[in-house]
Amino acid sequence: NEPSREIIEEINATFISVDNETYKVLLKVDEELSPLLINTNGTVAKYRIEITISYKLILSSNSNVITEGVVRGVTQYDVGTSEINNEEAKKSMTRTATQNALQILVSKIQSSISQTNDN
C-alpha cells in the first residue's frame, strides 16, 4: 500500500534531499490499523496504529550498505461518535506514530554514520 499523506509529509519534514549527498536512505513504510477494543455490538471502540519503517543507509560513492534495520512507531486512539473527529484522530495519531519511528530511525542513522566516520 502507498503510505498515507500524513506519513509522507512527516518523512519529507525529517529528511531533506540534496544534490551532493554522501549517503542515501532507502525506506519501505508499512502502516497497520488494527482494532484494539471491540464493543459488544461489534463496533470498534479503540484502534492501534503501527508504522513500520524498514531502512537501508547506503554510501553514495560506492553503493555499499552501511546499515539496515527496522523501526516502529505505535499509537492508539479512541473512536468517537463523529466520523470527522475519528478521521482527524486517526490522522493525528498516524503522524505521532510516524514521528516516533522517525526519531528512532534518525538516531540509528546518525550512530551508524558516526561509527563509519570513526573507522
PAZAPA-4460 file (N, C-alpha, C; in steps of 0.05 Angstrom, whole numbers, plus 32768, in hexadecimal, padded with zeros to 4 digits):
% residues 119
    n_x    n_y    n_z   ca_x   ca_y   ca_z    c_x    c_y    c_z   seq   type   mol
   8011   7FE8   8000   8000   8000   8000   8011   8019   8000     1      N     A
   8007   802E   7FF4   8014   8047   7FF6   8011   8053   8012     2      E     A
   8026   805E   801D   8023   806A   8037   8010   8082   8036     3      P     A
   8003   8087   804B   7FF0   809E   804C   7FFF   80B8   8049     4      S     A
   7FF0   80CD   8042   7FFC   80E7   803F   800A   80F1   8058     5      R     A
   7FFE   80EB   806F   800A   80F3   8089   8026   80E7   808C     6      E     A
   8029   80CE   8085   8043   80C1   8087   8057   80CE   8074     7      I     A
   804F   80D2   805B   8061   80DE   8047   806A   80FA   8050     8      I     A
   8057   8109   805B   805E   8124   8064   8071   8124   807B     9      E     A
   806E   8111   808D   8081   810F   80A4   809C   8107   809B    10      E     A
   809E   80F4   8088   80B8   80EC   807E   80C5   8103   806F    11      I     A
   80B6   8111   805E   80C1   8128   8050   80CB   813E   8062    12      N     A
   80BD   8141   8079   80C5   8156   808C   80DE   814E   809C    13      A     A
   80E4   8134   809D   80FB   8129   80AC   8113   8128   809B    14      T     A
   8110   811E   8082   8127   811B   8070   8126   8130   805A    15      F     A
   813E   8139   8053   8140   814D   803D   8150   8140   8027    16      I     A
   8149   8148   800F   8157   813E   7FF7   816C   8153   7FEF    17      S     A
   8184   814A   7FEA   8199   815C   7FE1   81A6   8151   7FC8    18      V     A
   81B2   8164   7FB8   81BE   815B   7F9F   81D8   814C   7FA3    19      D     A
   81E7   8154   7FB7   8202   8148   7FBB   8202   8137   7FD4    20      N     A
   81F3   8122   7FD4   81F0   8112   7FED   8206   80FD   7FF0    21      E     A
   820D   80F9   8009   8221   80E5   8010   8213   80CA   8015    22      T     A
   81FB   80CB   8020   81EC   80B3   8027   81D1   80B5   801B    23      Y     A
   81C5   809D   8017   81AA   809B   800E   819C   8089   8022    24      K     A
   8182   808E   8027   8172   807E   8038   815A   8074   8028    25      V     A
   8158   8059   8026   8141   804D   8019   812D   8044   802F    26      L     A
   8114   804C   802B   8100   8046   803F   80E9   8036   8033    27      L     A
   80DF   8023   8043   80C7   8014   803C   80B5   8017   8054    28      K     A
   809D   8023   804F   808B   802A   8065   8072   8018   8064    29      V     A
   806B   800D   807B   8052   7FFE   807D   8041   800B   8093    30      D     A
   8028   800D   808E   8015   8019   80A1   8000   8004   80A7    31      E     A
   7FFC   7FFF   80C1   7FE8   7FEB   80C8   7FD4   7FF7   80DD    32      E     A
   7FBB   7FF4   80D7   7FA6   7FFD   80E9   7F97   7FE5   80F2    33      L     A
   7F97   7FE0   810D   7F89   7FC8   8118   7F77   7FD0   812E    34      S     A
   7F60   7FC2   8130   7F4E   7FC8   8146   7F5A   7FBD   8160    35      P     A
   7F59   7FCE   8175   7F63   7FC6   818F   7F4C   7FBF   81A2    36      L     A
   7F36   7FCD   81A0   7F20   7FC9   81B2   7F06   7FC9   81A2    37      L     A
   7EF8   7FB2   81A4   7EDF   7FAF   8194   7EC7   7FAE   81A8    38      I     A
   7EB4   7FBF   81A2   7E9B   7FC0   81B3   7E8B   7FA6   81AF    39      N     A
   7E78   7FA2   81C1   7E68   7F8A   81BF   7E56   7F89   81A6    40      T     A
   7E51   7FA1   819B   7E41   7FA2   8182   7E52   7F9E   8169    41      N     A
   7E6C   7F9A   816C   7E7D   7F95   8155   7E8C   7FAD   814B    42      G     A
   7E85   7FC5   8155   7E93   7FDD   814C   7EAE   7FDF   815A    43      T     A
   7EC0   7FEE   814E   7EDB   7FF1   815A   7EDB   800A   816B    44      V     A
   7EE5   8007   8183   7EE7   801E   8196   7F03   802A   8197    45      A     A
   7F17   801A   818F   7F33   8024   8190   7F43   8017   817B    46      K     A
   7F54   8026   816D   7F66   801C   8159   7F83   801F   8161    47      Y     A
   7F93   800E   8156   7FB0   800F   8159   7FBC   8015   813E    48      R     A
   7FCE   8028   813C   7FDC   802E   8123   7FFA   8027   8127    49      I     A
   8004   8017   8115   8021   8010   8116   802D   8018   80FB    50      E     A
   8042   8028   80FD   8051   8030   80E5   806C   8021   80E7    51      I     A
   8072   8011   80D3   808B   8002   80D1   809B   800D   80BA    52      T     A
   80B4   8015   80C0   80C5   8020   80AB   80DE   800E   80A9    53      I     A
   80E1   8001   8093   80FA   7FF2   808D   810C   8005   807E    54      S     A
   8126   8005   8085   8138   8018   8079   8153   800C   8072    55      Y     A
   8160   8019   805F   817B   8013   8058   818A   802D   8055    56      K     A
   81A1   802F   8062   81B2   8046   8060   81C9   803E   804C    57      L     A
   81CB   804D   8036   81DE   8046   8021   81F2   805C   801D    58      I     A
   820B   8055   801A   8220   8068   8013   821E   806E   7FF5    59      L     A
   821A   8087   7FEE   8214   808E   7FD2   822C   8088   7FC0    60      S     A
   8244   808B   7FCA   825C   8089   7FB8   8260   806D   7FAD    61      S     A
   8259   8058   7FBC   825D   803D   7FB3   8244   802B   7FB6    62      N     A
   822E   8036   7FBE   8215   8027   7FC2   8216   8011   7FD6    63      S     A
   8229   8012   7FE8   822B   7FFE   7FFE   8215   8005   8013    64      N     A
   8208   7FF0   801D   81F5   7FF3   8032   8204   7FF4   804D    65      V     A
   8201   800B   805A   820F   800F   8074   8200   8001   808B    66      I     A
   81E6   8005   808A   81D5   7FF8   809F   81B9   7FF5   8094    67      T     A
   81AA   7FE3   80A0   818E   7FE0   8099   8180   7FD6   80B1    68      E     A
   8166   7FDB   80B2   8157   7FD2   80C9   8139   7FD9   80C6    69      G     A
   812B   7FD7   80DD   810F   7FDC   80DE   8109   7FEC   80F7    70      V     A
   80F8   8001   80F5   80EF   8010   810C   80D1   8011   810C    71      V     A
   80C5   8014   8123   80A8   8015   8125   809F   802C   8137    72      R     A
   8088   8037   812F   807A   804B   8140   805E   8041   8144    73      G     A
   8054   8042   815C   803A   8038   8162   802A   804C   8173    74      V     A
   8011   8050   816B   7FFE   8061   817B   7FE3   8053   817A    75      T     A
   7FD1   805F   8189   7FB5   8055   8189   7FA2   806D   818C    76      Q     A
   7F8A   8069   8184   7F76   807E   8187   7F5A   8073   818C    77      Y     A
   7F4A   8082   819B   7F2F   807A   81A1   7F1C   8083   818A    78      D     A
   7F09   8073   8184   7EF5   807A   816F   7EDF   808A   817D    79      V     A
   7ED8   80A0   8171   7EC2   80B0   817B   7EA9   80AC   816B    80      G     A
   7E96   80BE   816E   7E7C   80BC   8160   7E7D   80CA   8145    81      T     A
   7E90   80DC   8141   7E92   80EB   8128   7EA7   80DF   8115    82      S     A
   7E9F   80DA   80FC   7EB2   80D0   80E9   7EC8   80E4   80E3    83      E     A
   7EC1   80FD   80E3   7ED5   8113   80DF   7EEA   8112   80F5    84      I     A
   7EE0   8110   810E   7EF3   810F   8125   7F04   80F6   8124    85      N     A
   7EF8   80E0   811C   7F07   80C6   811A   7F1D   80C8   8105    86      N     A
   7F17   80D4   80EE   7F2B   80D7   80D9   7F41   80EA   80E2    87      E     A
   7F3A   80FF   80F0   7F4F   8112   80F9   7F61   8104   810F    88      E     A
   7F54   80F4   8120   7F63   80E6   8135   7F76   80D2   8127    89      A     A
   7F6C   80C4   8113   7F7D   80B1   8105   7F95   80BE   80F7    90      K     A
   7F90   80D5   80EA   7FA6   80E4   80DD   7FBA   80ED   80F1    91      K     A
   7FB1   80F8   8107   7FC3   8102   811C   7FD3   80EC   8128    92      S     A
   7FC7   80D5   812E   7FD6   80BF   813A   7FE8   80B2   8125    93      M     A
   7FE1   80B2   810C   7FF3   80A8   80F7   800D   80B9   80F6    94      T     A
   8009   80D4   80F8   8020   80E6   80F9   8032   80E0   8111    95      R     A
   8025   80DC   8128   8033   80D7   8141   8043   80BD   813F    96      T     A
   8037   80A8   8135   8044   808E   8133   805C   8091   811F    97      A     A
   8058   809F   8109   806D   80A3   80F6   8084   80B3   8102    98      T     A
   807E   80C8   8111   8092   80D8   811E   80A2   80C7   8132    99      Q     A
   8095   80B6   8141   80A3   80A5   8154   80B6   8092   8145   100      N     A
   80AD   8086   812F   80BE   8074   8120   80D6   8084   8114   101      A     A
   80D0   809B   8109   80E6   80AB   80FD   80FB   80B5   8111   102      L     A
   80F3   80BA   8129   8106   80C2   813E   811A   80AC   8142   103      Q     A
   8110   8094   8144   8122   807D   8148   8133   8078   8130   104      I     A
   8127   807B   8118   8135   8077   80FF   814C   808B   80FC   105      L     A
   8147   80A4   8101   815C   80B9   80FE   8172   80B3   8112   106      V     A
   816C   80AB   812A   8180   80A5   813E   8192   808E   8135   107      S     A
   8186   8079   812A   8195   8062   8120   81A6   806A   8109   108      K     A
   819C   807A   80F7   81AC   8082   80DF   81C3   8094   80E8   109      I     A
   81BE   80A6   80FA   81D4   80B8   8104   81EA   80A7   8112   110      Q     A
   81E2   8093   8121   81F5   8082   812E   8205   8072   811A   111      S     A
   81F8   8068   8105   8207   8059   80F1   821A   806A   80E1   112      S     A
   8212   8083   80DB   8224   8096   80CD   823C   809D   80DF   113      I     A
   8237   80A1   80F8   824C   80A7   810B   8260   8090   810C   114      S     A
   8256   8078   810E   8268   8060   810F   8278   805D   80F5   115      Q     A
   826B   8063   80DF   8279   8061   80C5   828F   8076   80C3   116      T     A
   8289   808E   80CC   829D   80A3   80CB   82B4   809E   80DE   117      N     A
   82B0   8090   80F4   82C5   808A   8107   82D8   8075   80FD   118      D     A
   82CF   8065   80EA   82E0   804F   80DF   82F3   8058   80C9   119      N     A
***
